[in-house]
Amino acid sequence: MILYGKKYFFMKLSRETLGWKNRGDWLDCNGRKIFVVRLGNGPIKLLCLHAFPTSSFDYSRMIPHFSSQFELILFDFLGYGFSDKPQKYPYSLLEFADIAEFVAEYFHLKEINILAHDIGDSVALDLLTRSHVNISKLMLLNGSVWSIPFTDWSMLIPQKLTLNRGIGPWLSYLRLFNKSALKRFFDKVFYVTLAPDEIDAFWSLISYNDGPLNYHLLLQYMRERWMYQDVWLNTLKSHRAKLGAVWGMSDPVATPEVLDVVTGYRPDILSTCLQNTGHYPHWERPVESAKAINSFFVD
């Protein structure tokens, strides 16, 4: 069901996504509402950072398989999921790191472990660079912490057009990033074909509070990643945090070559490589992903 109005354009939340919303609450961060879910009461504090263009809901399928030793803290970045989505706003990975620090401070986290995916990987690396929070362990899921250009023109051309400062706003205004476009994107980055109800769930969160109108603004994170990736990876190289990875090896975005680059900086990385798995290993292979994550953080 699509609801149209003067301002909002979104799908009705499914039972699954409404249930996720009901598990969380909102924190006020500099006058903006940030959606946060806190689960479990174990001694290991695990801060989860999500992907573009989705939300903390990405982790929901894996949560039943997590160890009881965890206290999970998940939140939606500004502009994503159930968090505020201000328009004409300079969205930034650096501000997302500010928000992660705010969430950690709010919950009195003195020493934390981070599970990160996609843009969350870049945010996590920026947190390492700042050294404001004590990060003891970091696990990366597929994320382009080193930029390898798309070889697939059907992915490269939309990316270039959306990043264009003249064309990008019009693409968002005309709603060219819609559910059909999301499905085409997911068909590329998932190894498995998602069911219609899965597409609906992801789209309902993206489109919540007219999120697609900001699509070109959210994508600007790529410029920051290109700018800071050398600094971030050099910090990773020297940081004391234990490093792990769960990597879908059939990902056309954060390819196995990206994991090779990270391994070159940190040969001590503990990697779990999942064959026949795409960009969202925790959604496609939740049991295997959770097993590797439990082993890394708990053992």
C-alpha positions as CSV (number, residue, x, y, z in Angstrom):
1,M,0.0,0.0,0.0
2,I,1.4,3.4,-1.0
3,L,0.3,6.5,0.8
4,Y,0.6,9.8,-1.0
5,G,0.4,13.2,0.6
6,K,1.8,16.7,0.3
7,K,4.9,15.7,2.2
8,Y,5.1,12.0,2.8
9,F,5.5,9.1,0.4
10,F,5.8,5.7,2.1
11,M,4.7,2.1,2.4
12,K,2.6,1.0,5.3
13,L,4.9,-0.8,7.8
14,S,4.7,-4.6,7.8
15,R,4.1,-6.5,11.0
16,E,7.9,-7.3,11.1
17,T,9.0,-3.7,10.7
18,L,6.3,-2.4,13.0
19,G,7.5,-4.9,15.6
20,W,11.1,-3.6,15.2
21,K,9.8,0.0,15.7
22,N,8.0,-1.1,18.9
23,R,11.2,-2.6,20.3
24,G,13.0,0.7,20.2
25,D,12.8,4.3,21.4
26,W,14.2,7.7,20.3
27,L,17.1,9.7,21.8
28,D,17.4,13.5,21.3
29,C,20.8,14.2,19.7
30,N,21.3,17.9,19.1
31,G,17.6,18.4,18.5
32,R,17.3,15.4,16.1
33,K,15.5,12.1,17.0
34,I,17.7,9.0,16.7
35,F,16.0,5.6,16.8
36,V,17.7,3.2,19.2
37,V,17.0,-0.5,20.0
38,R,18.6,-2.0,23.1
39,L,18.4,-5.8,23.6
40,G,19.8,-8.2,26.1
41,N,21.6,-7.7,29.4
42,G,24.8,-9.6,28.9
43,P,28.2,-8.3,29.9
44,I,29.5,-7.8,26.3
45,K,28.4,-4.5,25.0
46,L,28.0,-4.7,21.2
47,L,27.3,-1.5,19.2
48,C,25.9,-2.3,15.7
49,L,26.3,0.1,12.8
50,H,24.2,-0.4,9.7
51,A,24.4,0.0,5.9
52,F,23.4,2.4,3.2
53,P,20.5,2.7,2.3
54,T,18.9,0.5,4.9
55,S,18.8,0.6,8.7
56,S,19.4,-1.2,12.0
57,F,16.5,-3.5,11.0
58,D,19.2,-5.3,8.8
59,Y,20.4,-7.1,11.9
60,S,17.0,-8.3,13.0
61,R,17.2,-11.6,11.3
62,M,20.4,-12.5,13.0
63,I,19.5,-11.4,16.6
64,P,17.8,-14.7,17.6
65,H,21.1,-16.5,16.9
66,F,23.2,-14.1,19.0
67,S,24.8,-15.2,22.3
68,S,23.1,-14.3,25.5
69,Q,26.4,-12.8,26.5
70,F,25.6,-9.7,24.5
71,E,23.9,-6.4,25.3
72,L,23.0,-5.2,21.8
73,I,22.7,-1.5,21.0
74,L,21.5,-0.7,17.5
75,F,20.5,2.6,16.1
76,D,19.5,4.3,12.8
77,F,21.9,6.9,11.5
78,L,20.3,10.3,10.9
79,G,18.4,10.1,7.6
80,Y,17.8,6.4,7.9
81,G,15.1,4.1,9.2
82,F,13.1,5.5,12.0
83,S,15.5,8.4,12.8
84,D,14.7,11.9,11.7
85,K,15.2,12.6,8.0
86,P,15.8,16.4,7.6
87,Q,15.7,17.6,4.0
88,K,18.4,19.7,2.4
89,Y,20.8,18.5,5.1
90,P,24.6,17.9,4.7
91,Y,24.6,14.2,5.8
92,S,28.1,13.1,6.8
93,L,29.9,9.9,7.9
94,L,31.7,12.1,10.4
95,E,28.4,13.2,11.9
96,F,27.3,9.5,12.0
97,A,30.4,8.9,14.1
98,D,29.4,11.8,16.4
99,I,26.0,10.1,16.8
100,A,27.7,6.8,17.6
101,E,29.8,8.5,20.3
102,F,26.6,10.1,21.7
103,V,24.8,6.7,21.8
104,A,27.8,5.1,23.5
105,E,28.0,7.9,26.1
106,Y,24.2,7.8,26.7
107,F,24.4,4.2,27.6
108,H,27.6,4.7,29.7
109,L,29.7,2.4,27.5
110,K,33.3,2.7,28.7
111,E,34.6,-0.1,26.6
112,I,32.8,-1.3,23.5
113,N,32.8,-3.8,20.8
114,I,31.6,-2.8,17.3
115,L,29.8,-4.8,14.6
116,A,29.7,-2.8,11.4
117,H,28.4,-3.2,7.9
118,D,28.9,-1.1,4.7
119,I,28.9,2.6,5.6
120,G,29.0,1.4,9.2
121,D,32.5,0.1,8.5
122,S,33.7,3.6,7.5
123,V,32.0,5.1,10.6
124,A,33.7,2.5,12.8
125,L,37.1,3.3,11.3
126,D,36.5,7.0,12.0
127,L,35.8,6.1,15.6
128,L,39.1,4.3,15.7
129,T,40.8,7.4,14.4
130,R,39.3,9.7,17.1
131,S,40.1,7.4,20.1
132,H,37.3,9.0,22.1
133,V,35.8,5.7,22.9
134,N,37.7,2.6,24.0
135,I,37.1,0.0,21.2
136,S,38.4,-3.4,22.1
137,K,37.1,-5.5,19.2
138,L,35.8,-4.6,15.8
139,M,34.1,-6.9,13.3
140,L,33.5,-5.8,9.7
141,L,30.8,-7.1,7.4
142,N,31.0,-6.3,3.7
143,G,31.9,-2.7,3.2
144,S,33.9,-0.7,0.7
145,V,36.5,0.7,3.1
146,W,38.7,0.7,0.0
147,S,37.1,2.0,-3.1
148,I,37.1,-0.3,-6.1
149,P,35.1,1.2,-9.0
150,F,32.0,-0.7,-10.2
151,T,32.6,-2.7,-13.4
152,D,28.8,-3.1,-13.8
153,W,27.6,-0.1,-15.8
154,S,24.0,-0.6,-14.6
155,M,25.3,0.2,-11.1
156,L,28.0,2.8,-12.0
157,I,25.9,5.1,-14.2
158,P,23.1,5.6,-11.6
159,Q,25.7,6.2,-8.9
160,K,27.5,8.9,-11.0
161,L,24.2,10.6,-11.9
162,T,23.0,10.7,-8.3
163,L,26.3,12.1,-7.1
164,N,26.2,14.9,-9.6
165,R,25.2,18.0,-7.7
166,G,23.0,19.3,-10.6
167,I,21.3,16.0,-11.6
168,G,21.1,14.2,-8.2
169,P,18.5,16.5,-6.6
170,W,16.2,16.1,-9.6
171,L,16.5,12.3,-9.5
172,S,15.3,12.4,-5.8
173,Y,12.6,14.9,-6.5
174,L,11.2,12.8,-9.3
175,R,11.2,9.8,-7.0
176,L,13.4,7.8,-9.4
177,F,14.8,5.9,-6.4
178,N,11.7,3.9,-5.7
179,K,10.8,0.4,-4.7
180,S,11.4,-0.9,-8.2
181,A,14.9,0.7,-8.2
182,L,15.6,-0.8,-4.8
183,K,14.7,-4.2,-6.1
184,R,17.0,-3.9,-9.1
185,F,19.8,-2.9,-6.7
186,F,19.1,-5.7,-4.3
187,D,19.0,-8.2,-7.3
188,K,22.6,-7.1,-8.0
189,V,24.0,-7.1,-4.4
190,F,22.2,-10.1,-2.9
191,Y,23.3,-13.6,-4.0
192,V,19.8,-14.8,-3.3
193,T,16.6,-13.3,-4.7
194,L,14.6,-11.6,-2.0
195,A,10.9,-12.4,-1.5
196,P,8.4,-9.6,-2.2
197,D,7.7,-9.2,1.5
198,E,11.4,-8.7,2.2
199,I,11.6,-6.0,-0.4
200,D,8.5,-4.4,1.1
201,A,10.0,-4.4,4.6
202,F,13.3,-2.7,3.5
203,W,11.4,-0.2,1.3
204,S,9.0,0.7,4.1
205,L,11.9,1.8,6.3
206,I,13.7,3.6,3.5
207,S,10.5,5.5,2.5
208,Y,9.4,6.2,6.0
209,N,9.1,10.0,6.5
210,D,9.8,10.6,2.8
211,G,13.3,9.2,3.0
212,P,13.8,8.9,-0.8
213,L,13.7,12.6,-1.2
214,N,17.2,12.7,0.5
215,Y,18.7,9.8,-1.5
216,H,21.2,12.0,-3.4
217,L,22.2,13.6,-0.1
218,L,22.8,10.3,1.7
219,L,24.9,9.1,-1.2
220,Q,27.4,11.9,-0.7
221,Y,29.1,9.7,1.9
222,M,31.1,8.3,-1.0
223,R,33.0,11.5,-1.4
224,E,34.0,11.4,2.3
225,R,35.0,7.8,2.0
226,W,37.3,8.6,-1.0
227,M,38.7,11.5,1.0
228,Y,39.5,9.7,4.2
229,Q,40.0,6.0,3.3
230,D,43.8,6.2,3.5
231,V,43.7,7.8,7.0
232,W,41.2,5.3,8.2
233,L,43.0,2.3,7.0
234,N,46.4,3.5,8.3
235,T,44.7,4.0,11.7
236,L,43.3,0.4,11.5
237,K,46.8,-0.8,10.8
238,S,48.2,0.5,14.0
239,H,45.1,0.2,16.3
240,R,45.2,-2.3,19.1
241,A,41.6,-3.4,18.6
242,K,41.2,-7.1,17.7
243,L,39.8,-7.3,14.1
244,G,37.5,-9.7,12.5
245,A,35.4,-10.0,9.4
246,V,32.4,-11.9,8.0
247,W,32.4,-11.4,4.2
248,G,30.0,-12.5,1.5
249,M,32.3,-13.5,-1.3
250,S,29.8,-13.0,-4.1
251,D,29.3,-9.3,-3.3
252,P,29.8,-7.1,-6.5
253,V,30.1,-3.9,-4.3
254,A,32.5,-4.8,-1.4
255,T,34.2,-7.5,-3.4
256,P,36.7,-10.1,-2.0
257,E,39.4,-7.7,-3.2
258,V,38.3,-5.2,-0.6
259,L,38.8,-7.8,2.1
260,D,42.3,-8.5,0.6
261,V,43.1,-4.8,1.0
262,V,42.0,-4.9,4.6
263,T,44.0,-8.1,5.2
264,G,47.1,-6.3,3.8
265,Y,46.8,-3.7,6.5
266,R,45.9,-6.1,9.2
267,P,47.3,-9.6,8.5
268,D,46.0,-10.7,12.0
269,I,42.4,-10.3,10.9
270,L,40.1,-13.3,11.7
271,S,38.0,-13.7,8.6
272,T,35.0,-15.9,7.9
273,C,34.4,-16.0,4.2
274,L,30.9,-17.1,3.1
275,Q,30.7,-18.5,-0.4
276,N,27.6,-17.9,-2.5
277,T,26.7,-14.9,-0.3
278,G,26.3,-11.3,-1.3
279,H,26.5,-7.8,0.3
280,Y,24.3,-8.6,3.3
281,P,25.7,-11.8,4.8
282,H,23.8,-11.2,8.1
283,W,20.5,-11.2,6.2
284,E,21.3,-14.0,3.7
285,R,23.2,-16.3,6.1
286,P,22.1,-15.2,9.6
287,V,23.0,-18.5,11.4
288,E,26.5,-18.8,9.9
289,S,27.1,-15.0,10.4
290,A,26.0,-15.1,14.0
291,K,28.1,-18.2,14.8
292,A,31.2,-16.3,13.5
293,I,30.3,-13.2,15.4
294,N,29.6,-15.1,18.7
295,S,32.9,-16.8,18.4
296,F,34.8,-13.6,17.7
297,F,33.3,-11.5,20.5
298,V,32.6,-14.1,23.2
299,D,35.5,-16.5,23.0
